Amino acid sequence: MPVIKVNDLQYALRPGQNRLGDGVDADVRVDGDAALGVQAIVDVAGGTGGNEQAVIRRAAEGSAVRVNGVPLVDPTPLMHGDKVEIGGKELLYSDDSKAGATQYVSQSDVAALAQKRSGPPRATAATGGRLVSLVDGKEYTIVEGGISIGRDASCGVVVAQNEVSRKHAEVAPVERGYEVRDFSANGVFVNGERIETTQILSRADVIRVGTEEFRFYADVAAAIPRSVAPAAPAAAVSPVPAVPAPPTVPVDGRPVLALLQITNEGPSKGQEYDIRVPLVHVGRGAHNDIVVPDDSVSDTHAKIQRRDDGWYVVDVGSTNGTYVGGQRLTAERKLEGSPDLRFGGVKMIFRPRDGGADTNKGTRAIASVDRSKLRETVAPATLQAAATTPASKPEGQGIPAWIWGVVALAVAGAAAFFLLNR
């Protein structure tokens, strides 16, 4: 049975129209202020026994109604766990058929759904925490007191599945960052592994509750500066040969698997985005792995994923579409080679680093040569060059004769001097 909860009061919604607001005409009274009047109408149809369908609409054009924080404009179906705001008061919509007894499932039944974060853990601060659904891209802010995950409509994140407990888990800030706590029968999984009661989360961890998955984000923990030993006096330092600097290591220690480069004309042309994990989300919102701040890009636009047989791009319901080679996606597309991508109005080129690279880049092609013809061509030319080269002169040739005369006179003078002084 569908119900609306206002504070501690619970109103069962009957088939047909259910008026929300205040005054004598309201079926569900929100605030006690008769001047508010009826603000919204919930139409319930579909019979009984868990088959009811509830749709909420505004009672009048100027009615101020919000559903999950978004202003209500068109009639919208209500889902278990939706939060309706009327007159500044928050109402919870709950469907008892979605909040029944917990069903137990084995760990092996859900092991195939594991999705692990690649690379080493990245510590976070206890600020900026949020969960992003990997199903619909919806973002949930983790408040100071933490956020609960479960089947009950009062939870901050509602997962309406029978294998999920009413209050299944909680994510809360602690001294070392953020901690996930398991209160369930079927367990909470982080990066595909079931946790033992509690676990400190790292940035980009994937939390699974039931079959729903959420990516965790938070502010990165400040790096601890390394102490630097004081330099020795210059006179005491003996010269040593220079040592080449070590190669640069990526900030998070993970290699670049692929990259995206903007090709649009303008100031952002040539900007590159490194892809270091097998699954990244692309969009305008700050929760994405690749943030593209352009109005034509949806808050969560697409995802790029590496699978066993290569890279794929998947559109996740964007407004302006995802294109591969100029063709708009209807579901997903395998990325062959280095294709052109377009997210809304932003054009990019995708370049994988872990396969498909041009291994001949930077090498010269060497044509085969007939060596017998090479000898026929080279030999006559070599002989001709040898014939035109002047012969080398014998040793001593070219010394003037008068030099030899001077030498002879010097020798004779020395001999005479020696004989006269005996």
C-alpha positions as CSV (number, residue, x, y, z in Angstrom):
1,M,0.0,0.0,0.0
2,P,1.4,3.4,-0.9
3,V,1.6,5.9,2.0
4,I,2.8,9.4,2.7
5,K,4.7,10.1,5.9
6,V,4.5,13.5,7.5
7,N,6.7,13.7,10.6
8,D,5.4,10.8,12.7
9,L,2.0,10.6,10.9
10,Q,1.4,8.1,8.1
11,Y,-1.4,8.7,5.6
12,A,-2.5,5.7,3.4
13,L,-3.1,6.8,-0.2
14,R,-6.4,5.5,-1.5
15,P,-7.2,4.7,-5.2
16,G,-8.0,7.9,-7.1
17,Q,-7.0,11.5,-6.1
18,N,-5.2,12.3,-2.9
19,R,-4.9,16.0,-2.2
20,L,-1.7,17.2,-0.4
21,G,-1.5,20.6,1.4
22,D,-3.7,22.2,4.1
23,G,-7.2,23.3,4.7
24,V,-10.5,21.5,4.7
25,D,-10.0,20.1,1.2
26,A,-6.6,18.4,2.0
27,D,-6.5,14.6,2.4
28,V,-2.9,14.8,3.6
29,R,-2.3,17.8,5.9
30,V,1.3,19.1,5.7
31,D,1.7,22.1,8.0
32,G,-1.6,23.1,9.8
33,D,-1.7,26.4,7.9
34,A,-5.1,26.5,6.2
35,A,-3.9,29.4,4.0
36,L,-1.5,27.1,2.2
37,G,-4.4,25.2,0.6
38,V,-4.0,22.2,-1.6
39,Q,-0.6,22.2,-3.4
40,A,-0.3,18.8,-5.0
41,I,-2.4,15.8,-6.0
42,V,-1.3,12.2,-6.0
43,D,-3.3,10.0,-8.4
44,V,-3.2,6.3,-7.4
45,A,-4.2,3.7,-10.0
46,G,-3.6,0.0,-10.8
47,G,-5.6,-1.8,-8.1
48,T,-4.3,-3.3,-4.9
49,G,-1.8,-5.9,-3.6
50,G,1.4,-4.1,-4.6
51,N,0.3,-3.1,-8.1
52,E,-0.6,0.5,-7.3
53,Q,1.0,3.2,-9.3
54,A,1.2,6.8,-7.8
55,V,1.7,9.9,-10.0
56,I,2.1,13.3,-8.4
57,R,1.1,16.6,-10.1
58,R,0.7,20.2,-9.1
59,A,-2.8,21.3,-8.0
60,A,-2.4,24.7,-9.6
61,E,0.0,26.4,-12.0
62,G,1.7,28.4,-9.2
63,S,2.0,25.5,-6.7
64,A,5.6,25.2,-5.3
65,V,6.2,21.5,-5.1
66,R,9.6,19.7,-5.2
67,V,10.4,16.0,-5.6
68,N,13.9,14.9,-4.5
69,G,14.9,18.6,-4.5
70,V,13.8,19.2,-8.1
71,P,10.9,21.6,-8.8
72,L,7.8,19.6,-10.0
73,V,6.6,20.8,-13.4
74,D,5.1,17.8,-15.2
75,P,3.2,14.9,-13.6
76,T,5.9,12.5,-12.2
77,P,5.6,8.9,-11.0
78,L,6.5,8.4,-7.4
79,M,9.0,5.7,-6.4
80,H,9.6,4.2,-3.0
81,G,11.8,6.5,-1.1
82,D,11.0,9.7,-3.0
83,K,11.0,12.9,-0.9
84,V,8.3,15.5,-1.6
85,E,8.6,19.1,-0.3
86,I,5.5,21.2,0.2
87,G,5.4,24.5,2.1
88,G,8.9,23.9,3.4
89,K,7.9,20.5,4.9
90,E,9.4,17.3,3.7
91,L,7.1,14.3,3.1
92,L,8.3,10.7,2.5
93,Y,6.6,8.5,-0.1
94,S,6.7,4.8,0.8
95,D,5.3,1.7,-0.8
96,D,4.9,-1.3,1.6
97,S,5.2,-3.7,-1.3
98,K,8.8,-2.4,-1.7
99,A,9.6,-2.5,2.0
100,G,8.7,-6.2,2.8
101,A,10.8,-8.8,4.6
102,T,14.4,-9.1,3.7
103,Q,15.3,-12.0,1.3
104,Y,18.6,-13.7,1.8
105,V,20.9,-14.3,-1.1
106,S,24.3,-16.1,-1.2
107,Q,27.6,-14.3,-1.8
108,S,28.2,-16.4,-4.9
109,D,25.0,-15.1,-6.5
110,V,26.3,-11.6,-6.6
111,A,30.0,-12.1,-7.0
112,A,29.8,-11.6,-10.8
113,L,28.6,-8.1,-10.2
114,A,31.8,-7.0,-8.5
115,Q,33.4,-3.9,-9.9
116,K,36.8,-3.0,-8.4
117,R,38.7,0.2,-8.3
118,S,42.0,0.0,-10.2
119,G,45.3,1.2,-8.7
120,P,46.4,1.9,-5.1
121,P,44.0,3.3,-2.5
122,R,43.8,7.1,-2.3
123,A,43.1,8.5,1.2
124,T,40.5,11.2,1.6
125,A,39.7,13.9,4.1
126,A,36.5,13.9,6.1
127,T,35.0,16.6,3.9
128,G,33.3,16.7,0.5
129,G,31.9,13.2,0.7
130,R,29.3,12.1,-1.9
131,L,28.0,8.9,-3.5
132,V,27.2,8.7,-7.2
133,S,24.9,6.0,-8.5
134,L,26.4,4.0,-11.3
135,V,22.9,3.2,-12.4
136,D,21.4,6.6,-13.0
137,G,24.2,9.0,-12.1
138,K,22.2,10.5,-9.2
139,E,24.5,12.2,-6.6
140,Y,23.9,11.9,-2.8
141,T,25.8,14.3,-0.5
142,I,27.1,12.7,2.7
143,V,26.1,15.1,5.5
144,E,28.1,15.7,8.7
145,G,26.0,13.0,10.6
146,G,26.4,10.5,7.8
147,I,24.0,9.0,5.2
148,S,22.1,5.8,5.5
149,I,21.5,3.3,2.7
150,G,18.6,0.8,2.8
151,R,15.1,-0.2,1.8
152,D,13.2,2.0,4.2
153,A,11.9,5.2,2.7
154,S,13.5,7.3,5.5
155,C,17.0,6.4,4.3
156,G,19.1,9.0,2.6
157,V,19.8,6.5,-0.2
158,V,16.8,4.2,-0.9
159,V,17.5,0.8,-2.6
160,A,14.1,-0.8,-3.0
161,Q,15.2,-4.4,-3.3
162,N,14.0,-7.4,-1.2
163,E,17.6,-8.5,-0.5
164,V,18.4,-5.1,1.0
165,S,17.7,-4.5,4.7
166,R,15.6,-1.7,5.9
167,K,18.7,0.1,7.2
168,H,21.4,-1.8,5.3
169,A,24.5,0.4,5.6
170,E,25.8,3.8,6.6
171,V,28.6,6.1,5.3
172,A,29.8,8.7,7.8
173,P,32.9,11.0,8.3
174,V,35.4,9.9,10.8
175,E,38.9,11.1,11.8
176,R,40.6,9.2,9.0
177,G,38.2,10.1,6.3
178,Y,34.9,8.3,5.6
179,E,33.8,4.9,7.0
180,V,31.2,2.5,5.6
181,R,29.3,0.5,8.2
182,D,27.4,-2.8,7.6
183,F,24.1,-3.3,9.5
184,S,22.7,-5.9,7.0
185,A,22.1,-9.6,6.7
186,N,23.4,-9.9,3.1
187,G,26.5,-7.7,3.5
188,V,28.0,-4.6,2.0
189,F,30.7,-5.0,-0.7
190,V,33.5,-2.5,-1.5
191,N,35.3,-3.1,-4.8
192,G,33.7,-6.6,-5.0
193,E,34.8,-7.8,-1.5
194,R,32.5,-8.1,1.4
195,I,33.5,-5.9,4.3
196,E,33.9,-7.0,8.0
197,T,31.5,-4.6,9.8
198,T,33.3,-1.4,9.0
199,Q,35.9,-0.2,6.5
200,I,37.6,3.1,5.7
201,L,36.9,4.2,2.2
202,S,39.3,5.4,-0.4
203,R,38.5,7.8,-3.2
204,A,36.7,6.2,-6.2
205,D,35.8,3.0,-4.2
206,V,32.7,1.3,-5.5
207,I,30.1,0.3,-2.8
208,R,27.5,-2.3,-3.6
209,V,24.3,-2.7,-1.7
210,G,22.1,-5.4,-3.2
211,T,22.7,-5.0,-6.9
212,E,23.0,-1.2,-6.8
213,E,26.5,0.3,-7.0
214,F,27.7,3.7,-5.9
215,R,31.0,5.4,-6.5
216,F,32.5,7.2,-3.5
217,Y,34.1,10.6,-3.8
218,A,35.6,13.0,-1.2
219,D,38.2,15.7,-0.9
220,V,41.7,14.3,-1.3
221,A,43.7,14.1,1.9
222,A,46.5,16.7,2.2
223,A,49.9,15.2,1.4
224,I,52.4,15.1,4.3
225,P,55.5,17.1,3.3
226,R,58.7,15.1,3.4
227,S,61.5,16.4,5.7
228,V,64.6,17.6,3.8
229,A,68.0,17.2,5.3
230,P,70.0,20.5,5.6
231,A,72.6,20.9,2.9
232,A,76.3,20.4,3.8
233,P,78.7,23.3,3.6
234,A,80.1,23.8,0.1
235,A,83.8,23.3,1.2
236,A,83.0,19.9,2.8
237,V,81.3,18.5,-0.3
238,S,83.6,16.6,-2.7
239,P,82.6,16.8,-6.3
240,V,80.7,13.8,-7.5
241,P,79.5,12.9,-11.0
242,A,76.0,14.0,-11.9
243,V,73.3,11.4,-11.5
244,P,70.3,11.5,-14.0
245,A,67.0,12.3,-12.3
246,P,64.6,9.4,-11.9
247,P,61.7,9.2,-14.3
248,T,58.5,11.0,-13.4
249,V,56.0,8.8,-11.6
250,P,52.2,9.6,-12.0
251,V,50.7,11.4,-8.9
252,D,48.6,8.4,-8.0
253,G,51.1,5.8,-9.1
254,R,48.9,4.4,-11.9
255,P,49.8,4.2,-15.6
256,V,47.8,6.1,-18.2
257,L,45.6,3.5,-20.0
258,A,44.1,6.0,-22.5
259,L,43.5,9.6,-23.1
260,L,40.9,12.0,-24.4
261,Q,42.0,15.2,-26.3
262,I,39.7,18.1,-27.1
263,T,39.7,18.9,-30.9
264,N,37.2,21.8,-30.9
265,E,38.6,25.2,-32.0
266,G,39.0,27.5,-29.1
267,P,41.0,28.0,-25.9
268,S,40.4,24.4,-24.8
269,K,41.7,22.9,-28.0
270,G,44.4,20.3,-27.3
271,Q,43.4,19.9,-23.6
272,E,44.0,16.2,-22.6
273,Y,42.3,14.0,-20.0
274,D,44.2,11.0,-18.7
275,I,42.3,7.8,-18.2
276,R,43.9,5.6,-15.5
277,V,41.1,3.3,-14.5
278,P,39.0,0.8,-16.5
279,L,35.8,2.7,-15.9
280,V,35.4,6.5,-16.0
281,H,32.3,8.8,-16.2
282,V,32.2,11.8,-18.4
283,G,30.0,14.8,-17.7
284,R,29.6,18.4,-16.6
285,G,29.1,17.6,-12.9
286,A,32.1,17.7,-10.5
287,H,31.4,14.1,-9.4
288,N,32.6,12.7,-12.8
289,D,36.0,11.3,-13.4
290,I,36.4,13.5,-16.5
291,V,34.7,16.9,-15.9
292,V,33.9,18.8,-19.2
293,P,32.5,22.2,-18.2
294,D,30.4,22.9,-21.2
295,D,26.6,23.7,-21.3
296,S,26.0,21.1,-24.1
297,V,27.3,18.3,-21.8
298,S,24.9,16.7,-19.4
299,D,25.6,16.5,-15.7
300,T,26.4,12.8,-16.2
301,H,26.8,12.3,-19.9
302,A,28.6,9.0,-20.7
303,K,31.0,6.4,-19.5
304,I,34.0,4.9,-21.1
305,Q,34.9,1.3,-20.0
306,R,37.6,-1.2,-20.8
307,R,36.4,-4.7,-21.2
308,D,38.1,-8.0,-22.1
309,D,37.8,-7.3,-25.8
310,G,38.6,-3.6,-25.8
311,W,37.3,-0.1,-24.9
312,Y,33.6,0.8,-25.1
313,V,31.7,4.1,-24.8
314,V,28.1,4.1,-23.3
315,D,25.7,7.0,-23.3
316,V,23.8,7.2,-20.0
317,G,20.8,9.2,-21.1
318,S,22.4,12.5,-22.1
319,T,20.3,15.3,-23.5
320,N,22.5,16.2,-26.5
321,G,23.8,12.7,-27.2
322,T,27.1,10.9,-27.6
323,Y,28.6,10.4,-31.0
324,V,31.3,8.1,-32.4
325,G,32.6,8.9,-35.9
326,G,29.7,11.3,-36.4
327,Q,27.0,8.7,-35.6
328,R,24.8,9.1,-32.5
329,L,24.8,6.2,-30.0
330,T,21.6,4.4,-29.2
331,A,23.2,2.2,-26.6
332,E,27.0,1.5,-26.6
333,R,29.8,1.3,-29.2
334,K,33.2,-0.4,-29.2
335,L,36.0,2.0,-29.8
336,E,38.2,0.8,-32.6
337,G,41.6,2.4,-33.1
338,S,41.6,6.1,-32.3
339,P,38.0,7.3,-33.1
340,D,36.5,10.7,-33.0
341,L,34.1,11.2,-30.1
342,R,31.6,14.0,-29.4
343,F,29.9,14.6,-26.1
344,G,27.1,17.1,-26.8
345,G,29.0,19.9,-28.6
346,V,32.5,18.9,-27.4
347,K,34.6,17.0,-29.9
348,M,37.4,14.8,-28.7
349,I,39.7,12.1,-30.0
350,F,40.2,8.9,-28.0
351,R,43.7,7.3,-27.9
352,P,44.2,4.0,-26.1
353,R,47.7,3.5,-24.6
354,D,47.3,-0.2,-23.8
355,G,46.7,-1.5,-27.2
356,G,46.3,-0.5,-30.9
357,A,49.3,1.8,-30.9
358,D,51.2,2.3,-34.1
359,T,54.4,0.3,-33.5
360,N,56.1,1.6,-36.6
361,K,55.9,5.2,-35.6
362,G,59.3,6.8,-35.7
363,T,61.1,4.1,-37.7
364,R,62.3,4.3,-41.3
365,A,61.2,1.8,-44.0
366,I,64.2,0.1,-45.7
367,A,63.7,-1.1,-49.3
368,S,65.3,-4.4,-50.4
369,V,68.5,-3.9,-52.6
370,D,70.0,-6.2,-55.3
371,R,73.6,-6.4,-54.1
372,S,74.9,-7.7,-57.4
373,K,73.8,-4.6,-59.2
374,L,75.1,-2.5,-56.3
375,R,78.6,-4.0,-56.9
376,E,78.4,-3.3,-60.6
377,T,77.5,0.3,-60.0
378,V,79.9,1.0,-57.2
379,A,83.1,-0.7,-58.5
380,P,83.7,1.4,-61.7
381,A,83.1,4.6,-59.8
382,T,85.6,3.5,-57.1
383,L,88.3,2.8,-59.8
384,Q,87.7,6.1,-61.5
385,A,88.1,8.0,-58.2
386,A,91.3,6.1,-57.4
387,A,92.8,7.0,-60.9
388,T,92.2,10.7,-60.4
389,T,93.7,10.8,-56.9
390,P,97.4,12.0,-56.9
391,A,100.0,9.4,-55.8
392,S,101.5,10.0,-52.4
393,K,105.1,11.5,-52.4
394,P,108.1,9.6,-51.0
395,E,109.2,10.5,-47.5
396,G,111.5,13.6,-47.6
397,Q,110.6,14.8,-51.1
398,G,109.9,18.5,-51.4
399,I,112.7,19.7,-48.8
400,P,114.7,22.6,-50.4
401,A,118.5,21.8,-51.2
402,W,119.8,24.9,-49.3
403,I,118.5,23.4,-46.1
404,W,120.7,20.4,-46.6
405,G,123.7,22.7,-47.2
406,V,123.2,24.5,-44.0
407,V,123.1,21.2,-42.1
408,A,126.3,20.0,-43.7
409,L,128.2,23.2,-42.8
410,A,127.0,23.0,-39.2
411,V,128.3,19.4,-38.9
412,A,131.7,20.3,-40.5
413,G,132.1,23.3,-38.1
414,A,131.4,21.2,-35.1
415,A,133.9,18.6,-36.2
416,A,136.6,21.3,-36.7
417,F,136.0,22.8,-33.3
418,F,136.4,19.4,-31.7
419,L,139.7,18.7,-33.4
420,L,141.3,22.1,-32.6
421,N,140.6,21.8,-28.9
422,R,142.1,18.3,-28.4
